[in-house]
Amino acid sequence: MVNRRRHSIATNPLYFAPPFAGLVVPTVAALFTFTILANHSAEYPRGCLSPSSFESLWGYTRDANNNLVYKYGHERIPDNYYKSAIEDQWTVPDILTGFAQNCLSYPSDCEVGGNLGTVNSFTGVNLGDISGGLINSPADFTNTTLLGCFISQSLQAEAPTFLSNVFSGVLLTQVLGLITSLLVPTLQKFQLDALITCPSLPKGKGIFDANSKYPGARFLSQGPRNPF
Ligand SMILES: *[C@@H]1O[C@H](CO)[C@@H](O)[C@H](O)[C@H]1NC(C)=O
């Protein structure tokens, strides 16, 4: 994560790391790899992910020189492979704890912000401003309660901008209504699962804006698409 981020900052003038897609998703995706794919055998009830198990899942083996060899269609569940015990599931509090631990170990992973149109110009977003004072520094993300409330807040803050870039007119009004009828209750359930409550959560501010000082946070509605 740290290296990928450094690479993006050094090579992509438009690099932008928003709260959810830029911080939470990449960290949790990295945690998923071990948590979901590890082999939970009797010997390793908390899970063990060996390189050969990992490679087998994606259809890779090693040749005599130890180079990776991919064989199309040979992705498979490794031999003697066990999923985690039902009473040891990976749930929302584990996700938040994993994310908080990563912020504690690698604070630069948890900076919201981006390059200003040139490489190596990473500038952080003022967290206090976008979170209405809920979060004031990346160190606050090591508190799982504040973190959970911030995720909930930022999803609600970003939803209207994202939706208005895709929908318009009556349809937009309808989908915006879904924020209250669907998104907010879902986020409340997420808070309950995480055993946190966010009383008097201040209103967050979306950071995607056509006039953003971060070119990577400006929406384009026409022009060529990035091939990725
Ligand atoms: C986390 O933040 C909450 C809300 O501000 C606070 O009540 C709690 O004491 C904090 N927890 C820790 C471990 O600092």
Ligand as a Chemical Component Dictionary entry (heavy atoms), coordinates in Angstrom:
data_LIG
# 
_chem_comp.id                   LIG 
_chem_comp.type                 NON-POLYMER 
_chem_comp.pdbx_formal_charge   0 
_chem_comp.three_letter_code    LIG 
# 
loop_
_chem_comp_atom.comp_id 
_chem_comp_atom.atom_id 
_chem_comp_atom.alt_atom_id 
_chem_comp_atom.type_symbol 
_chem_comp_atom.charge 
_chem_comp_atom.model_Cartn_x 
_chem_comp_atom.model_Cartn_y 
_chem_comp_atom.model_Cartn_z 
_chem_comp_atom.pdbx_ordinal 
LIG C1 C1 C 0 -12.658 7.196  20.181 1  
LIG O1 O1 O 0 -13.430 8.317  19.888 2  
LIG C2 C2 C 0 -14.617 8.398  20.677 3  
LIG C3 C3 C 0 -15.458 9.561  20.129 4  
LIG O2 O2 O 0 -14.733 10.767 20.152 5  
LIG C4 C4 C 0 -14.227 8.579  22.133 6  
LIG O3 O3 O 0 -15.406 8.640  22.940 7  
LIG C5 C5 C 0 -13.365 7.391  22.554 8  
LIG O4 O4 O 0 -12.903 7.581  23.866 9  
LIG C6 C6 C 0 -12.184 7.229  21.631 10 
LIG N1 N1 N 0 -11.513 5.980  21.936 11 
LIG C7 C7 C 0 -10.210 5.931  22.180 12 
LIG C8 C8 C 0 -9.669  4.564  22.451 13 
LIG O5 O5 O 0 -9.490  6.907  22.137 14 
# 
loop_
_chem_comp_bond.comp_id 
_chem_comp_bond.atom_id_1 
_chem_comp_bond.atom_id_2 
_chem_comp_bond.value_order 
_chem_comp_bond.pdbx_ordinal 
LIG C1 O1 SING 1  
LIG C1 C6 SING 2  
LIG O1 C2 SING 3  
LIG C2 C3 SING 4  
LIG C2 C4 SING 5  
LIG C3 O2 SING 6  
LIG C4 O3 SING 7  
LIG C4 C5 SING 8  
LIG C5 O4 SING 9  
LIG C5 C6 SING 10 
LIG C6 N1 SING 11 
LIG N1 C7 SING 12 
LIG C7 C8 SING 13 
LIG C7 O5 DOUB 14 
# 
